[in-house]
Amino acid sequence: MRLRFHFRRAVRDIRANAFLHTLAVVTICLVFVLAGSFALVFVNVRELIRSQHENVRVMAYLAPGLGKDGQARIARELGRVPGVRSVSFISRDQALEILAAELDGQADLLKGLKSNPLPDAFELVADAREGDSEAMAETATRIQAVPGVTEVNYGQAWLDRFAFFIELSRMIAIALACLLVVASVSITSNTIRLVLYNRRAEIHVMRLVGATEMFIRAPFYMEGALQGLVGSVLALGILFAGYEGVVKGADTGFFLGGFTPSFLPLSVCAPGLLVSAFVGWMGCYLSFRQFKDV
């Protein structure tokens, strides 16, 4: 019952100072749109990289003269290596045909070869966990240890670059989130401070008649929390409208190799709403700390 009473007072104060609160909500909304845009890009880039890591192509080159029995033995051992999803044999003749097809107009360069220099090989599809190049290196080491395998190639530099990009993106996301939270707290604090200044006489009278500090401050804390919450909800609405416009208005699957971007998951949206409400509450708390005589 008391909570409902404080909430009504908070709504009444918001209506009485509509311009100030609207300005604060719009500013907070813009701040969260900026943060949400970066989060949306980061989440989808991470998922895109993860989808690429789930199917890493590994080439295991074989020693010459193994014969079909030796190749069959190696295929069985490679299939038992943890992280390997599939194993397919590519003969040296097939490898030469593939190379000629990839050279396209320059395939005549291979006609001068007296013999096929390419070895037999196994093409493996392995699973590399997100940003975990060490796990992929361990898988490559186990493949290399199979008798008859002379060399393993899986694009280690490519995986290391993506792992570095993911880690760098996380650090930037954390730094940006901290900066935007500080900015949102400052905005809310300034708005509540102005409201406190306008109502300082009323607050003084309430104290004279015996009102407790909690009774006086509770509506202001609710105002701050509502500012942050409404601003973040509006920001999510703007982000979703922009996401729908981009995804439906452009063939993103064509540009991203069949990958379709997704909106921010609930595991990101729900904590974001809670953080926004806390940011508003914290802004009010700082306002009271600075206005101890109010």
N, C-alpha and C positions, 0 to 999 in steps of 0.2 A: 504493500500500500504506500509506504513512504517512498519507495523507488519510483512508483508511478507519479507521485506528487512532484518529486525532483525532476522527472522527465518532462512533465507539463511545464514546469518553471523554465526548464532549458529551452523548450520549444517556444515559449512566450518570449524569452529573451532573444532568441534567434530572429523571431519576427520583428521585434522592436529594433534590432540592429541588423536588419536584412542586408543592407549594402555591405557592411563590414564582413559579415559571415559569407555572403555570396562571393565577394572578392577573394576571401581566404579559400573557399571551396574550389573556385576556378583555378587559383594558383596551385593548390595541392593536386588538383586533377591533372594539370599540365605536367607537374613534376612526376606524378605516377605514370602518365602516358609515356614520358621519356624513359623512365625505369622499366615499364612494361614492354616497351618496344625493344629495348636491349635484351630483356629476358626472353621475349618471343623469338628473336633472332638466335640467341644463344641456345635455347632449347632445341630449335629445329636444326641448327648446325650440328649440335651434339648428336641428335638422332640420325642425321645424314651420315656423319662420320661413323657412328656405331653400326649402321647398316652396311657400310663399306667394310668395316672390320670383321663383320660376321662371315665374310666370304673372301678370305685372303688367298690369293693364288701362290702356291709354292711349287717350284720346279726342283725335282731331285734328279740330277744327272747320274747316269750309270756307267760303270766300268765296261769296256768292250769285252765281247766274247762270253757273256753270261749264259746265253741260251735261254730257251723258253722256261726250263725248270728253274733256273736262277731268277729269272724275272718274276715267275709266279711266287717264289719264296719271298722275294723282296716286297711284292705287292701285299702279301699276307702280313708281313712284319710292319709295313707302313700303315696298314689299316688298323693295327693295334696301338699305334702311337696316340696318346691322349691329345685331343684337340683336332685331330684329322677327321674330316667329315666324309670325304670321298677320295678315291684313288683311280686314276685312269692312265693307261700306258700310251705313250707317244713314241713311235719308232723313229729312227733317224731319217728314214725316207719321208715320213709324214712331217717331221720337223722341217725338212728342206722345202717341202711343198708349201707349208705355212709361211716360211720365210720368203719364198718367191712371191706369194700372194701379198704379203705385207709390203714388199718392195715395189709392187705394182709396176710402174713404167720402167723401173730400173732392174727388172728381173734378169735382163741379159747379162748382168754382171756375174751371175752364177753359172753361166754356160761355160766359162773358161775353167771351171773346177774339174780336176782329173778324178777326184773322188769326193765322197760326201764327208765333210769334216765334222758334222754334228753328231753327238752321241744319242743313244737311246735315253729316254727320260720318263719319269712319272710326273704327271701333273696332279697335285693334291689341292683340295680345298680345305683350308684350316680356319679355325675360329680364333680371332684375336680379340680379347676383351677390351672394352673402351680404354684407350690410352695406355694399355698394358703391353708395351713393346718388349718388356723383359719376358713375359709369358710366351710371346711369339718366338723370341730368341731361344728360349728353352725348348720349345717344340722343334725348332730348326736343328738344334743340337742333337736331339734324339733321332731325328731323321738322318742326320749326317752320320750317326753312330751305326746305322744299319749296314752290315757288310754288303759291299757291292755299290754303295752310293758314294760317288766321288766328290760331288759338289751340290750345295743347296743354295737356291736363290729365292728370296721372298720379298724383296723391296724393303729392306730394313730402314733405309734413309727416309722412305715415304712414310712408314709407320711412326718413326721418331718425330718427324715434322708435325704430323697430326696430333700426336700425344702432347707435344710442346704447345701446339695451338690451343688444345682443350684446356691445359693447365693455365695458359696465359689468359684465356677467356674467363676462367673462373676467378682469377685474381682481379681482373678488371671489373667483373660483375660485383664482387664483394666491395671493392673500393667505391664503385659508383653507387651501390646501394647505401653505403655508409654516408656518402656525401649528400645524397638525396634525402635520407632520413634527417640529417642535421638541418637541411634547408626546410623541410616540412615542419619540423619542430619549431624552427625560428618563425615561420609564417604563422603558425597557430598561436604561438606565444605572443606575438605582436598584436594579433587580433583580440585575444582575450585580455591583453593588457589595456587596450583601448576601451573595451567594454567595462573593465574594472574601474578605469578612470572616470568614465561617464556615470557609474553607479556608486562611486565612493561614498556619497552622502547617504544613500539608501543602506549600504552595508554598515556604515557607522551607526545608524539608527537601529538596525537589526541587532547589533552587538549590545547596544544600550538596553534593549528590552529583553536580553538574555538568550538570544539565538546562539547555538553552538557553532563552532568553526566548521564542523562537518555539514551542518544544515545550510550554512552560507555558501560553502565551496562546492557542494555536490552538484548543483546545476551547472556550474562553470566547467567542472570536469566532464560532465555529459556533453556540454556544448563542444568542447575540444574534441572528444571522441567522435561525436557526430560529424564534425567538420572533416576529420580524417577519413571516416568511414564513407561518407557521401562522396568525397573527392575521389577515393579509390574505386568506388562502384561506377561512377561516371567514367573514370579512366578505363576500366574494364569494358564498358559499353563501347567507348570510342575505339579501343583496340580491336574488339571483336568485329565491329563494323568495317574497320580497315582491313582486318584479316579476311573477312568474307569477300570484300571487294577485290582484293589481290588474288586470292585463291580461285574465285569463280570467274574473275575477269581475265585471267591469264592462264595459259597452259603451263603451270609450274612443273608438272610431271615431265614435260618434254625437255625443259631446261635442266632439270635436276635428275635426269636419268630414271624416271619413273617414281621418284620420291615425292610424296605429297605432304606439304607442311601441315602441321597440326596447331591448334590453338593451345594456349597455356593450360596445362593440366590442373586438376583440382588441388593436387599437392603443392602447387605454386600459388594458385588464386586464394585458397583459404588462408594460408599463413600471411599472404599479402594484405588481406582485409584485416586480420588481427593486428598486424604491424601498423597499419594505417590508423586504426582506432587507438592503439597505444601511443603512436606519435602525437595524436591530438591530445590525449590525456597528459603526456609529458610536457607539451607546450603550455597547457594550463598550469601544471605544477611549477614550471619555471616562472610563469607570470606571478604566481603568489609568492614565490621566493624573492622576486625582485621588488614586489610591492608589499612588504611586510607591514607597512602602516595602513594598508587598506583593510 
